[in-house]
């Protein structure tokens, strides 16, 4: 078994889809500048949390309101990243509201 691949897996989460798309584009542009092999972005299923609340404080059980929170997710794999690529990605400034998980596989 010759070639051992090191994969840098970046998982991006955000509440707004426009912000996550711009951030993913920024990450991919930074990685391609250093000739990295990129797989993705892979859109993962959107996580939807729904909360049902009574509108009335006392009776009127049928008067309810629903709120939801949508969490959009993307997955990016960088195959055999160089040290310069990793350093450039750590120095990258992303907007607030973006959550990033990075793993080495």
N, C-alpha and C positions, 0 to 999 in steps of 0.2 A: 504494500500500500504506500505509494510514493507521495503524491501531493497532499499535504495537509492544508486545508483552507482555514484561515482565520476570518471570521465574519464579525463585523461590528454591526449589531442590530440596534437601530434607533426607532423607538416607539414614541410618536407624537400624539398628544391629546389636547383638545381645546373645545370650548363651548361654541365658538363661531367658526363656520366652515371657511369663510374668506380669510380669516387670520391664519388658520391651519394650512391652507393652500399656499399662501404667501411664504410662510415659514418653511414649508417643505421645499418650495422652489429655491429659497435662499440656501438651505442645507445642500441641495443637489448641485446648485451652481458652485458652491464652495468646494464640494468634493470633486467635481469635474475639473476644476481649475488645477488640481493636483493629480490628474490622470487616474482617478480611482474608478474601479468597476462598481457600478451601482445597480442594484435590483430594486425596482419600485419606482415610485411610492405605491404601496398596496393599500387600498382603502379597506379598513376593517369595519365590521358592523357598527352602526351608530347606537350607542347605549342611551335608552330613553327611560328616565325615571319620572313617573307620574304621581302627583299628590292631589288627593281629593279633599276639599275643605268645605265645611258647611258655611253658607253665606249668612245664615241667621244664627244668633247666639242661643236661642231657646228652642222653639218648636220649628215647624216647617222643614221637615226632614228632606223633602224633595228639592229644596233650593240649595244646590251644591255648585261648586266651581272647581274646575280641574286646572292644575298647573303642571308643566313638564319642563324637565331639564334634559337637553340633548348634549351628549358628549361625543364629538367626532374624533375618529382615530385614524392614524396613518402609520404604516410600517415601511422602513427603509433599511435595506441591507447594503453594506459596503464590504466587498470581498477583498481580502488582503490589504487593509489600509496601511499606508506608510505613516511614519512618525510625523511628517509634515502635515498630512491630511488630518490626523487626530488633533494636532496642535491648532490647526486652523479652525476646526470644528469647536474646540473648547473656547477659542477666543471670539466666536460668533455671538453677536448680541441679537437676541430675538425679542419680539414684543411681549408685554405682560399678557397673561392669560394662556400661555403655552406651557404645557407640562411635558418634559422629555425624560424618557428612561433609556439608558444606554447600557448594552450588555455585549461582552465579548464571547463569541461562541467558538 
